[in-house]
């Protein structure tokens, strides 16, 4: 193997290791640092995108460290720094945090209502360092409940036609000339498959009642046959819930295969004729969209002033139905 080939091979291997996130290699190359080998005097933790979090939402954590000489170190990920998350020990309450520093709150508000999230951050290699973050929960968020039908599968692509065989050679000898053989015709490409139709959306029922208080919130449950029931707690002052029950989009048709090239005519006196190119296959047709589902809203009389908080979308389906009736607390 040449020196250039060896270099290219090593470079490719190094790139693969770096992309795979091997922390020991990254530390060795100076791309990351280990806190255990560094003096650190203080720590601070923040949620730079939003100090509050809504059910089902994610937000990144950034932890900053100050060294005795004033140099700042920041965690990897959102902070774009060199400090590895594996150097920290984080205890999460109500919320969760993954190995990449992303904080999440469960979709179901029943497990977090009336609470707040909290993170305790310590550095095992520096037991004197500690940071804490309180995370208020917010409900002035644009929630989405998607009960639309599934998308149809795409049609398969057609097969390309085979190329024609070249014609056999003849003779160009003036004393004994012979014609070259004709090239074979190319094969026709096969047609692309049609896309499957999109799935139909189920009938959807929405129940809404008011959680009274100094700051009223809407308790909402969304159900549909064969689908999981979802719960939402929505602040009508800035929040909303969009419920979709559209039919699923049809699958795209497959591409028709290309016709094969005709074989070249053999040389001779005269030369043979080239074969005919095969015809391209027809593209498959796109599948039809599925049927939209109906949407029925059952709402407590106290919810009436806040009905604009609900956004209902079922394109091409029946007009959503609203029914006012007493609705008990949903949880």
Secondary structure, DSSP 8 states (H G I E B T S, - for coil): --HHHHHHHHHHHHHHHHHTT-HHHHHHTTSSB-GGGS---EEEEE-SS-SSEETT-EEE-EEEEE-TTS-EEEBSGGG--SB-GGG-EEEEESSEE-TTSEEE--S-GGGTTT--EEEEEEETTEEEEEEEEEE-EE--SEEEEE------------------------B--TTS-B-------------------------EEEEEEEE-STT-EEEEEEEETTS--EEEEE-TTT-EEEEE-----------------------SSS------------------------EEEEE-GGGGGGGGGEEEE-TTS---EEEE-------
